[in-house]
Amino acid sequence: MTKSLKALLEAAKTVEVTREHREQQRRSFAYGNTHFENSRITRKMIDEQAEKLAREEHEPKRP
């Protein structure tokens, strides 16, 4: 392992990932995996579904 790579790995250990960045990464992952299987999937579709899931998560559960 080179010194510069080792330094980068050590620096990466101290990075704190925000909730927003984690959500962006999650959506990017979902898009990449679904678009690979179905080219009609768009980033807009991923965003819409993520927002829908977020709303449902905050709604009170019905008995």
VOBADREN-440162 format. One line per field, with one value per residue: chain; residue number from 1; x, y, z of N, C-alpha, C in turn. Coordinates in Angstrom, 1 decimal. Atoms other than C-alpha are relative to their C-alpha. Example, Ala and Ser with C-alpha at 12.3 -4.5 7.8 and 13.67 -1.06 7.14 Angstrom:
<recs>
c = (A,A)
k = (1,2)
nx = (0.9,-0.9)
ny = (-1.2,-1.1)
nz = (0.0,0.0)
cax = (12.3,13.7)
cay = (-4.5,-1.1)
caz = (7.8,7.1)
cx = (0.9,-0.8)
cy = (1.2,1.1)
cz = (0.0,0.8)
</recs>
This chain:
<recs>
c = (A,A,A,A,A,A,A,A,A,A,A,A,A,A,A,A,A,A,A,A,A,A,A,A,A,A,A,A,A,A,A,A,A,A,A,A,A,A,A,A,A,A,A,A,A,A,A,A,A,A,A,A,A,A,A,A,A,A,A,A,A,A,A)
k = (1,2,3,4,5,6,7,8,9,10,11,12,13,14,15,16,17,18,19,20,21,22,23,24,25,26,27,28,29,30,31,32,33,34,35,36,37,38,39,40,41,42,43,44,45,46,47,48,49,50,51,52,53,54,55,56,57,58,59,60,61,62,63)
nx = (0.9,-0.8,0.2,1.1,1.2,0.1,0.5,1.4,0.9,0.1,0.9,1.4,0.5,0.4,1.1,1.4,1.0,1.3,1.2,0.3,-0.9,0.3,1.3,-0.5,-0.7,1.0,0.7,-0.9,-0.2,1.2,0.1,-1.0,0.4,1.2,-0.2,-0.8,0.9,1.1,-0.5,1.0,0.0,-0.6,-0.3,1.2,0.8,-0.6,0.3,1.4,0.2,-0.7,0.8,1.2,-0.3,-0.3,1.3,0.7,-0.7,0.4,1.4,0.4,0.4,1.4,0.3)
ny = (-1.2,-1.2,-1.0,-0.9,0.8,0.2,-1.3,-0.2,0.9,-0.6,-1.2,0.4,0.5,-1.1,-0.7,0.3,0.0,-0.6,0.7,-0.4,0.7,1.5,0.2,-0.1,1.2,1.0,-0.1,0.2,1.5,0.5,-0.4,0.8,1.4,0.2,-0.4,1.0,1.1,-0.6,-1.3,-1.0,-0.6,-1.3,-0.6,-0.6,1.1,0.4,-1.1,0.1,1.2,-0.2,-0.9,0.7,0.8,-0.9,-0.4,1.1,0.3,-1.0,0.0,1.0,1.4,0.2,1.3)
nz = (0.0,0.1,-1.1,0.3,-0.2,-1.4,-0.5,0.4,-0.8,-1.4,0.0,0.2,-1.2,-0.8,0.7,-0.6,1.1,-0.4,0.4,1.4,0.9,0.0,0.8,1.4,0.4,0.1,1.2,1.1,0.0,0.5,1.4,0.7,0.1,0.7,1.4,0.6,0.4,0.8,0.4,-0.1,-1.4,-0.1,-1.3,-0.5,-0.6,-1.2,-1.0,-0.3,-0.9,-1.3,-0.7,-0.4,-1.1,-1.2,-0.5,-0.6,-1.3,-1.0,-0.3,-1.1,0.4,-0.2,-0.7)
cax = (0.0,1.4,1.8,-0.7,-3.3,-2.7,-3.2,-6.4,-7.8,-6.9,-8.6,-11.7,-12.0,-12.6,-15.3,-18.8,-21.5,-24.6,-28.1,-28.6,-25.5,-26.4,-29.9,-28.2,-26.0,-29.0,-30.9,-27.9,-27.4,-31.1,-31.0,-27.8,-29.2,-32.6,-31.6,-29.1,-32.0,-34.6,-33.4,-36.8,-36.2,-35.3,-33.7,-37.0,-38.8,-36.4,-36.8,-40.6,-40.6,-38.1,-40.3,-43.4,-41.7,-40.5,-44.1,-45.5,-42.8,-44.0,-47.7,-49.4,-50.1,-53.8,-55.3)
cay = (0.0,3.4,6.2,8.4,5.6,4.9,8.6,8.7,5.7,7.2,10.5,8.6,7.1,10.5,11.7,12.0,11.2,13.4,12.0,13.9,12.4,8.9,9.4,10.6,7.6,5.3,6.7,6.6,2.9,2.2,4.0,2.2,-1.2,-0.8,1.1,-1.6,-4.1,-1.7,1.3,3.0,3.6,7.3,9.2,11.0,7.7,6.8,10.2,9.9,6.5,7.5,10.5,8.3,5.9,8.7,10.0,6.6,6.1,9.2,8.5,6.9,3.2,2.4,-0.4)
caz = (0.0,-1.0,1.6,-0.2,-0.2,3.4,4.2,2.3,4.1,7.5,6.5,5.4,8.8,10.3,7.8,9.4,6.9,7.2,7.0,3.7,2.2,3.3,1.7,-1.6,-1.6,-0.9,-3.8,-6.1,-5.2,-5.8,-9.2,-10.3,-9.5,-10.9,-14.0,-14.8,-15.0,-16.5,-18.5,-18.2,-14.5,-13.9,-11.1,-10.8,-10.2,-7.5,-5.8,-6.0,-4.4,-1.7,-0.8,-0.7,1.6,3.9,4.1,4.9,7.6,9.4,9.2,12.2,11.9,11.4,13.7)
cx = (0.9,-0.3,-1.2,-1.4,-0.3,-0.5,-1.4,-1.0,-0.1,-0.9,-1.4,-0.6,-0.6,-1.2,-1.3,-1.0,-1.3,-1.2,-0.4,0.9,-0.3,-1.3,0.4,0.7,-1.0,-0.8,0.9,0.2,-1.3,-0.2,1.0,-0.4,-1.2,0.1,0.8,-1.0,-1.1,0.3,-1.1,-0.1,0.8,0.4,-1.3,-0.9,0.5,-0.3,-1.5,-0.3,0.6,-0.9,-1.3,0.3,0.3,-1.3,-0.7,0.7,-0.4,-1.5,-0.3,-0.6,-1.5,-0.2,-0.6)
cy = (1.2,0.9,0.8,-0.8,-0.2,1.2,0.2,-0.9,0.4,1.2,-0.4,-0.5,1.1,0.8,-0.4,0.2,0.6,-0.9,0.3,-0.7,-1.5,-0.2,0.2,-1.2,-1.2,0.1,-0.3,-1.5,-0.6,0.2,-0.9,-1.4,-0.3,0.4,-1.0,-1.1,0.5,1.4,1.1,0.6,1.3,0.4,0.6,-1.0,-0.4,1.0,0.0,-1.1,0.2,1.0,-0.6,-0.9,0.8,0.5,-1.1,-0.4,0.9,0.0,-1.0,-1.3,-0.1,-1.4,-0.9)
cz = (0.0,1.2,-0.2,0.2,1.4,0.7,-0.3,0.8,1.5,0.0,-0.1,1.3,0.9,-0.6,0.7,-1.1,0.6,-0.4,-1.5,-1.0,-0.1,-0.9,-1.5,-0.5,-0.1,-1.3,-1.2,-0.2,-0.6,-1.5,-0.8,-0.2,-0.8,-1.5,-0.8,-0.5,-0.9,-0.4,0.0,1.4,-0.1,1.4,0.7,0.7,1.4,1.1,0.4,1.0,1.4,0.8,0.5,1.2,1.3,0.6,0.8,1.3,1.1,0.3,1.1,-0.6,0.3,0.7,-0.9)
</recs>
